[in-house]
Amino acid sequence: MFEWLNEPHIWLLMGLFLAGILAFIVSTLASGGGALILVPLLNATVGVNQTAVVLNLGTFIGRPARLLLFWSDINWRIVAYYAPAAIVGAWLGAYLFTSIKITWLQLLIGVFLISTLWQFRWGKKQRSFQMPVMAFIPLGFAVSVLGTLVGALGPVLNPFYLNAELIKESMIATKTANSFLMGVAQISGYAYFGALTYETITYGLALGSGAIIGNIIGKKLLQTISTTAFLRWVIAFMVISGTVLIYKGIEGVVF
């Protein structure tokens, strides 16, 4: 009756579903980082070549739920500047996906993320530089290109949102709206350039289904923590994400 449980493929899908739940609880509480900590797991299970596509597809599937949960907190002015440039960048990133080596980019991004520990003094400082709204145009383009190549760069945006005086719900809401619009371009770009397969879609659906549940649980937990605690969560996961990227970059250079 339960012969299907003996299929390794089924256990992989169940594992991705559970990983999606846990990662996106963390991602909601820290406004990112959950997807990046999935990278080692996906590298080991679905393969390095499929990680970025599966990760971006899974997070894209989970975003509508988060978008609805945080809709009233979206800063649409920032979205208007960020999203159009991010859409263009996502298509360029999808085009470059199979032809560019990202090792050194990962190292540089990792160092930047770890540096936020000093920039924000472990949560004692809420702003480290001025962030004019116009700056979200080049930011959207650059992060979209890199995120489409690497598969998980949400934490890179956090210092910029924090310096634009977005915190907790407003930060998560605005970031999600931008990411959703960018995700439409990413997934359509992957499809157009042939990176989407039946296998990557199946894995992405499993991960995304878990992400939906993780977003709902994360929203409830977010309401129980203070602004200071949220800022510390964000900084902690920027540092963790930076460490993961540096490790991946070094691994790429050495091996």
C-alpha positions in Angstrom: 0.0 0.0 0.0 2.8 2.4 0.9 5.4 1.1 -1.7 5.8 4.7 -2.9 7.6 5.5 0.4 10.5 3.3 -0.7 11.2 5.6 -3.7 14.3 7.7 -3.0 12.8 10.5 -5.1 9.8 10.7 -2.7 12.1 11.1 0.3 14.0 13.9 -1.5 10.8 15.8 -2.2 9.7 15.4 1.4 13.1 16.6 2.6 12.9 19.6 0.4 9.4 20.4 1.7 10.5 20.2 5.3 13.6 22.3 4.5 11.4 24.9 2.9 9.3 25.2 6.0 12.3 25.7 8.3 14.3 27.9 6.0 11.5 30.3 5.4 10.6 30.6 9.1 14.2 31.8 9.5 13.9 33.9 6.4 10.9 35.8 7.7 12.4 36.4 11.1 15.7 37.6 9.6 14.3 39.2 6.4 16.4 36.8 4.3 19.2 34.2 4.7 16.8 31.3 4.8 17.3 30.6 1.1 21.1 30.9 1.3 21.4 28.3 4.0 19.6 25.9 1.7 22.4 26.1 -0.8 24.7 23.4 0.7 21.7 21.1 1.0 20.6 21.6 -2.6 24.2 21.3 -3.9 24.3 17.9 -2.2 20.9 16.7 -3.3 19.9 18.2 -6.6 23.4 19.1 -7.9 25.3 22.3 -8.2 24.1 23.0 -11.7 20.5 22.9 -10.6 20.7 24.7 -7.3 20.2 28.3 -8.4 17.1 27.3 -10.6 15.5 25.2 -7.9 16.1 27.8 -5.2 14.8 30.7 -7.2 11.7 28.7 -8.3 11.0 27.5 -4.7 11.3 31.0 -3.3 9.2 32.4 -6.1 6.4 29.9 -5.3 6.5 30.9 -1.6 6.4 34.6 -2.3 2.7 35.2 -3.0 1.8 33.9 0.5 4.3 36.3 2.1 3.1 39.1 -0.2 -0.5 38.7 1.0 0.6 38.4 4.6 2.5 41.7 4.5 0.6 43.6 1.8 -0.3 46.6 3.9 3.3 47.3 4.9 4.8 47.6 1.4 6.6 50.8 0.5 5.5 51.2 -3.1 7.7 54.2 -3.8 10.8 52.0 -3.3 9.2 49.2 -5.4 8.7 51.7 -8.3 12.4 52.4 -8.4 13.8 48.9 -7.7 11.5 46.5 -9.6 11.9 47.7 -13.2 15.7 47.6 -13.0 15.5 44.2 -11.2 13.4 42.7 -14.0 16.0 43.8 -16.6 18.8 42.4 -14.5 17.0 39.1 -14.0 16.8 38.5 -17.7 20.5 39.4 -18.2 21.4 37.0 -15.3 19.4 34.2 -16.8 21.2 34.7 -20.1 24.6 34.6 -18.4 23.6 31.7 -16.1 25.4 29.0 -18.1 28.4 31.0 -19.3 29.9 33.0 -16.3 32.1 31.9 -13.4 30.8 33.4 -10.2 33.5 32.3 -7.7 35.1 35.7 -7.1 31.7 37.4 -7.0 30.7 35.0 -4.1 33.9 35.9 -2.2 33.3 39.7 -2.6 29.6 39.5 -1.6 30.5 37.3 1.4 33.0 39.8 2.7 30.4 42.6 2.3 27.8 40.7 4.3 30.2 39.9 7.1 31.2 43.5 7.3 27.7 44.5 8.3 28.5 43.2 11.8 30.7 46.2 12.2 28.6 48.6 10.1 25.6 48.2 12.4 27.6 47.4 15.6 25.6 44.3 16.3 22.3 46.0 16.3 23.3 49.1 18.3 23.2 51.3 15.2 20.2 51.2 12.9 21.8 53.2 10.0 25.4 53.0 8.6 25.1 55.2 5.4 22.5 57.3 3.6 20.3 55.4 1.1 18.5 57.7 -1.3 15.5 56.2 -3.1 17.2 56.7 -6.5 20.0 54.3 -5.5 17.5 51.4 -5.6 17.6 51.6 -9.4 21.3 50.4 -9.9 20.9 48.3 -6.8 17.9 46.4 -8.2 19.8 45.8 -11.5 23.0 44.6 -9.9 21.5 42.3 -7.2 19.0 40.9 -9.7 21.8 39.8 -12.1 23.9 38.4 -9.3 20.9 36.7 -7.6 19.9 35.0 -10.8 23.4 33.6 -11.1 24.0 32.6 -7.5 20.5 31.6 -6.5 20.2 33.4 -3.1 21.3 36.9 -2.4 18.4 38.2 -0.3 20.7 39.2 2.6 22.8 41.5 0.4 19.8 43.8 0.2 19.2 44.1 4.0 21.8 46.8 4.7 20.3 49.0 2.0 16.7 48.5 3.2 17.8 49.2 6.8 19.5 52.4 5.7 16.3 53.4 3.9 14.7 53.2 7.4 12.7 50.1 6.7 12.4 47.7 9.6 10.5 44.5 10.5 7.2 44.3 8.6 7.9 47.2 6.2 11.3 45.8 5.3 10.0 42.2 4.7 6.9 43.5 2.8 8.8 45.8 0.4 11.6 43.3 -0.1 9.0 40.6 -1.0 7.2 42.8 -3.5 10.5 43.6 -5.2 11.5 39.9 -5.1 8.2 38.7 -6.5 8.4 41.0 -9.6 12.0 40.1 -10.1 11.1 36.4 -9.7 8.6 36.6 -12.6 11.5 37.7 -14.8 13.9 35.2 -13.4 11.6 32.2 -13.9 10.5 33.3 -17.4 14.2 33.9 -18.2 15.2 30.4 -17.0 12.4 28.9 -19.1 13.3 30.9 -22.2 17.0 30.0 -22.1 16.3 26.3 -21.4 17.3 26.1 -17.7 13.9 24.8 -16.5 13.4 21.1 -16.7 10.7 18.7 -15.4 13.2 17.7 -12.6 13.9 21.3 -11.5 10.2 22.2 -11.5 9.4 19.2 -9.3 12.1 20.1 -6.8 11.1 23.7 -6.9 7.4 22.9 -6.2 8.3 20.8 -3.2 10.6 23.5 -1.8 8.0 26.2 -2.5 5.2 24.4 -0.8 7.2 24.2 2.3 8.1 27.9 1.9 4.4 28.9 2.0 3.9 27.2 5.4 7.2 28.6 6.7 6.1 32.2 5.7 2.8 31.8 7.6 4.5 30.5 10.8 7.3 33.1 10.5 4.8 36.0 10.3 3.2 34.8 13.6 6.6 34.6 15.3 7.7 38.0 13.9 5.0 39.7 15.9 6.5 38.4 19.1 10.0 39.9 18.7 11.2 43.5 19.3 12.7 45.8 16.7 16.1 45.4 18.4 15.9 41.6 18.3 14.8 41.7 14.7 17.8 43.8 13.8 20.1 41.4 15.5 18.5 38.4 13.7 19.1 40.2 10.4 22.7 41.0 11.2 23.4 37.4 12.4 22.0 35.9 9.2 23.9 38.4 7.0 27.1 37.2 8.7 26.1 33.5 8.3 25.1 34.1 4.7 28.4 35.8 4.0 30.4 32.9 5.6 28.5 30.4 3.3 29.3 32.5 0.2 33.0 32.8 1.1 33.2 29.1 1.7 31.5 28.4 -1.7 33.9 30.9 -3.3 37.0 29.3 -1.8 35.7 25.8 -2.7 35.3 27.0 -6.2 38.9 28.4 -6.4 40.5 25.3 -4.7 38.5 22.6 -6.5 
